[in-house]
């Protein structure tokens, strides 16, 4: 997992900030779950943002 003193995305790397910015530009957000087994990045996008593209 991530070290306890790392906060996402503010205290993270340039790559963390890029992922957060990209998700925001696409109308979504990122959740980060860190444990002793590793890190999970969950990208959530909202259906209504793409509703006009879905048929």
N, CA, C and O atoms as a GROMACS GRO file, in nm:
protein
  220
    1UNK      N    1   0.081  -0.119   0.000
    1UNK     CA    2   0.000   0.000   0.000
    1UNK      C    3   0.085   0.126   0.000
    1UNK      O    4   0.208   0.120  -0.005
    2UNK      N    5   0.018   0.236   0.005
    2UNK     CA    6   0.087   0.365   0.010
    2UNK      C    7   0.134   0.395   0.151
    2UNK      O    8   0.072   0.351   0.248
    3UNK      N    9   0.244   0.467   0.164
    3UNK     CA   10   0.286   0.510   0.297
    3UNK      C   11   0.177   0.597   0.361
    3UNK      O   12   0.105   0.668   0.291
    4UNK      N   13   0.165   0.591   0.492
    4UNK     CA   14   0.059   0.664   0.562
    4UNK      C   15   0.069   0.815   0.544
    4UNK      O   16  -0.032   0.885   0.552
    5UNK      N   17   0.189   0.867   0.520
    5UNK     CA   18   0.204   1.012   0.507
    5UNK      C   19   0.176   1.066   0.367
    5UNK      O   20   0.191   1.185   0.343
    6UNK      N   21   0.135   0.979   0.273
    6UNK     CA   22   0.102   1.023   0.138
    6UNK      C   23  -0.048   1.044   0.127
    6UNK      O   24  -0.127   0.953   0.155
    7UNK      N   25  -0.088   1.165   0.088
    7UNK     CA   26  -0.229   1.191   0.065
    7UNK      C   27  -0.251   1.207  -0.085
    7UNK      O   28  -0.168   1.266  -0.155
    8UNK      N   29  -0.360   1.156  -0.133
    8UNK     CA   30  -0.389   1.160  -0.276
    8UNK      C   31  -0.491   1.268  -0.303
    8UNK      O   32  -0.586   1.278  -0.226
    9UNK      N   33  -0.479   1.350  -0.406
    9UNK     CA   34  -0.364   1.364  -0.495
    9UNK      C   35  -0.265   1.471  -0.449
    9UNK      O   36  -0.157   1.484  -0.507
   10UNK      N   37  -0.301   1.548  -0.346
   10UNK     CA   38  -0.221   1.664  -0.307
   10UNK      C   39  -0.077   1.630  -0.276
   10UNK      O   40   0.015   1.697  -0.322
   11UNK      N   41  -0.056   1.526  -0.198
   11UNK     CA   42   0.079   1.493  -0.155
   11UNK      C   43   0.145   1.386  -0.239
   11UNK      O   44   0.254   1.339  -0.208
   12UNK      N   45   0.079   1.348  -0.346
   12UNK     CA   46   0.131   1.241  -0.429
   12UNK      C   47   0.225   1.291  -0.538
   12UNK      O   48   0.265   1.408  -0.540
   13UNK      N   49   0.257   1.202  -0.625
   13UNK     CA   50   0.350   1.232  -0.733
   13UNK      C   51   0.279   1.306  -0.846
   13UNK      O   52   0.158   1.327  -0.843
   14UNK      N   53   0.357   1.345  -0.943
   14UNK     CA   54   0.302   1.408  -1.064
   14UNK      C   55   0.202   1.315  -1.131
   14UNK      O   56   0.099   1.360  -1.181
   15UNK      N   57   0.231   1.186  -1.133
   15UNK     CA   58   0.140   1.088  -1.192
   15UNK      C   59   0.006   1.083  -1.121
   15UNK      O   60  -0.098   1.072  -1.186
   16UNK      N   61   0.006   1.091  -0.988
   16UNK     CA   62  -0.120   1.095  -0.912
   16UNK      C   63  -0.202   1.216  -0.953
   16UNK      O   64  -0.323   1.205  -0.976
   17UNK      N   65  -0.136   1.331  -0.962
   17UNK     CA   66  -0.208   1.454  -0.998
   17UNK      C   67  -0.263   1.445  -1.140
   17UNK      O   68  -0.373   1.494  -1.166
   18UNK      N   69  -0.188   1.384  -1.230
   18UNK     CA   70  -0.236   1.367  -1.368
   18UNK      C   71  -0.360   1.280  -1.372
   18UNK      O   72  -0.456   1.314  -1.442
   19UNK      N   73  -0.361   1.169  -1.299
   19UNK     CA   74  -0.479   1.081  -1.296
   19UNK      C   75  -0.600   1.155  -1.241
   19UNK      O   76  -0.710   1.143  -1.295
   20UNK      N   77  -0.580   1.232  -1.135
   20UNK     CA   78  -0.690   1.306  -1.074
   20UNK      C   79  -0.743   1.412  -1.170
   20UNK      O   80  -0.865   1.428  -1.183
   21UNK      N   81  -0.654   1.484  -1.238
   21UNK     CA   82  -0.697   1.585  -1.334
   21UNK      C   83  -0.772   1.523  -1.451
   21UNK      O   84  -0.873   1.578  -1.495
   22UNK      N   85  -0.724   1.411  -1.502
   22UNK     CA   86  -0.790   1.345  -1.614
   22UNK      C   87  -0.930   1.300  -1.575
   22UNK      O   88  -1.025   1.320  -1.651
   23UNK      N   89  -0.943   1.239  -1.460
   23UNK     CA   90  -1.076   1.195  -1.414
   23UNK      C   91  -1.169   1.315  -1.402
   23UNK      O   92  -1.285   1.306  -1.441
   24UNK      N   93  -1.121   1.426  -1.348
   24UNK     CA   94  -1.202   1.546  -1.334
   24UNK      C   95  -1.244   1.602  -1.468
   24UNK      O   96  -1.358   1.646  -1.482
   25UNK      N   97  -1.156   1.601  -1.566
   25UNK     CA   98  -1.188   1.651  -1.699
   25UNK      C   99  -1.294   1.565  -1.766
   25UNK      O  100  -1.370   1.614  -1.850
   26UNK      N  101  -1.299   1.438  -1.730
   26UNK     CA  102  -1.397   1.346  -1.789
   26UNK      C  103  -1.524   1.337  -1.705
   26UNK      O  104  -1.610   1.253  -1.732
   27UNK      N  105  -1.537   1.422  -1.605
   27UNK     CA  106  -1.658   1.426  -1.525
   27UNK      C  107  -1.666   1.319  -1.418
   27UNK      O  108  -1.776   1.281  -1.378
   28UNK      N  109  -1.554   1.271  -1.372
   28UNK     CA  110  -1.554   1.167  -1.269
   28UNK      C  111  -1.459   1.202  -1.157
   28UNK      O  112  -1.416   1.316  -1.143
   29UNK      N  113  -1.428   1.102  -1.078
   29UNK     CA  114  -1.332   1.119  -0.970
   29UNK      C  115  -1.264   0.986  -0.940
   29UNK      O  116  -1.304   0.881  -0.991
   30UNK      N  117  -1.164   0.993  -0.857
   30UNK     CA  118  -1.086   0.874  -0.821
   30UNK      C  119  -1.096   0.850  -0.672
   30UNK      O  120  -1.087   0.943  -0.592
   31UNK      N  121  -1.116   0.724  -0.636
   31UNK     CA  122  -1.106   0.682  -0.496
   31UNK      C  123  -0.978   0.599  -0.484
   31UNK      O  124  -0.945   0.521  -0.574
   32UNK      N  125  -0.908   0.615  -0.374
   32UNK     CA  126  -0.787   0.537  -0.350
   32UNK      C  127  -0.806   0.457  -0.224
   32UNK      O  128  -0.838   0.511  -0.118
   33UNK      N  129  -0.785   0.326  -0.236
   33UNK     CA  130  -0.794   0.236  -0.121
   33UNK      C  131  -0.658   0.170  -0.102
   33UNK      O  132  -0.612   0.097  -0.190
   34UNK      N  133  -0.595   0.195   0.010
   34UNK     CA  134  -0.463   0.141   0.037
   34UNK      C  135  -0.469   0.047   0.156
   34UNK      O  136  -0.532   0.077   0.258
   35UNK      N  137  -0.403  -0.067   0.142
   35UNK     CA  138  -0.395  -0.163   0.252
   35UNK      C  139  -0.258  -0.229   0.249
   35UNK      O  140  -0.174  -0.196   0.164
   36UNK      N  141  -0.235  -0.321   0.340
   36UNK     CA  142  -0.108  -0.394   0.341
   36UNK      C  143  -0.091  -0.479   0.216
   36UNK      O  144   0.022  -0.514   0.179
   37UNK      N  145  -0.203  -0.514   0.149
   37UNK     CA  146  -0.197  -0.598   0.030
   37UNK      C  147  -0.167  -0.519  -0.097
   37UNK      O  148  -0.132  -0.579  -0.199
   38UNK      N  149  -0.179  -0.386  -0.093
   38UNK     CA  150  -0.153  -0.305  -0.211
   38UNK      C  151  -0.244  -0.184  -0.217
   38UNK      O  152  -0.305  -0.145  -0.118
   39UNK      N  153  -0.252  -0.126  -0.336
   39UNK     CA  154  -0.331  -0.005  -0.358
   39UNK      C  155  -0.430  -0.031  -0.470
   39UNK      O  156  -0.397  -0.095  -0.570
   40UNK      N  157  -0.553   0.019  -0.453
   40UNK     CA  158  -0.655   0.009  -0.556
   40UNK      C  159  -0.697   0.150  -0.592
   40UNK      O  160  -0.732   0.230  -0.505
   41UNK      N  161  -0.693   0.182  -0.722
   41UNK     CA  162  -0.742   0.310  -0.773
   41UNK      C  163  -0.876   0.282  -0.842
   41UNK      O  164  -0.882   0.203  -0.936
   42UNK      N  165  -0.981   0.348  -0.795
   42UNK     CA  166  -1.115   0.327  -0.851
   42UNK      C  167  -1.155   0.455  -0.923
   42UNK      O  168  -1.170   0.561  -0.862
   43UNK      N  169  -1.171   0.445  -1.054
   43UNK     CA  170  -1.216   0.558  -1.135
   43UNK      C  171  -1.366   0.548  -1.150
   43UNK      O  172  -1.417   0.448  -1.202
   44UNK      N  173  -1.439   0.650  -1.106
   44UNK     CA  174  -1.585   0.650  -1.116
   44UNK      C  175  -1.628   0.762  -1.211
   44UNK      O  176  -1.590   0.878  -1.195
   45UNK      N  177  -1.709   0.724  -1.310
   45UNK     CA  178  -1.764   0.819  -1.405
   45UNK      C  179  -1.915   0.809  -1.400
   45UNK      O  180  -1.970   0.701  -1.380
   46UNK      N  181  -1.980   0.920  -1.417
   46UNK     CA  182  -2.124   0.926  -1.398
   46UNK      C  183  -2.196   0.916  -1.531
   46UNK      O  184  -2.160   0.986  -1.627
   47UNK      N  185  -2.296   0.831  -1.537
   47UNK     CA  186  -2.369   0.802  -1.661
   47UNK      C  187  -2.426   0.927  -1.725
   47UNK      O  188  -2.420   0.942  -1.847
   48UNK      N  189  -2.482   1.018  -1.645
   48UNK     CA  190  -2.546   1.136  -1.703
   48UNK      C  191  -2.447   1.222  -1.782
   48UNK      O  192  -2.488   1.295  -1.871
   49UNK      N  193  -2.319   1.215  -1.750
   49UNK     CA  194  -2.219   1.292  -1.823
   49UNK      C  195  -2.213   1.247  -1.968
   49UNK      O  196  -2.189   1.328  -2.058
   50UNK      N  197  -2.234   1.118  -1.992
   50UNK     CA  198  -2.227   1.062  -2.126
   50UNK      C  199  -2.363   1.024  -2.183
   50UNK      O  200  -2.370   0.956  -2.285
   51UNK      N  201  -2.471   1.066  -2.120
   51UNK     CA  202  -2.605   1.023  -2.160
   51UNK      C  203  -2.634   1.054  -2.307
   51UNK      O  204  -2.698   0.973  -2.374
   52UNK      N  205  -2.590   1.168  -2.358
   52UNK     CA  206  -2.618   1.202  -2.498
   52UNK      C  207  -2.537   1.118  -2.596
   52UNK      O  208  -2.568   1.116  -2.715
   53UNK      N  209  -2.435   1.048  -2.550
   53UNK     CA  210  -2.354   0.962  -2.637
   53UNK      C  211  -2.401   0.817  -2.636
   53UNK      O  212  -2.360   0.737  -2.720
   54UNK      N  213  -2.486   0.782  -2.540
   54UNK     CA  214  -2.532   0.644  -2.526
   54UNK      C  215  -2.666   0.630  -2.595
   54UNK      O  216  -2.758   0.707  -2.571
   55UNK      N  217  -2.675   0.530  -2.682
   55UNK     CA  218  -2.804   0.505  -2.749
   55UNK      C  219  -2.852   0.366  -2.722
   55UNK      O  220  -2.958   0.327  -2.771
   0.00000   0.00000   0.00000
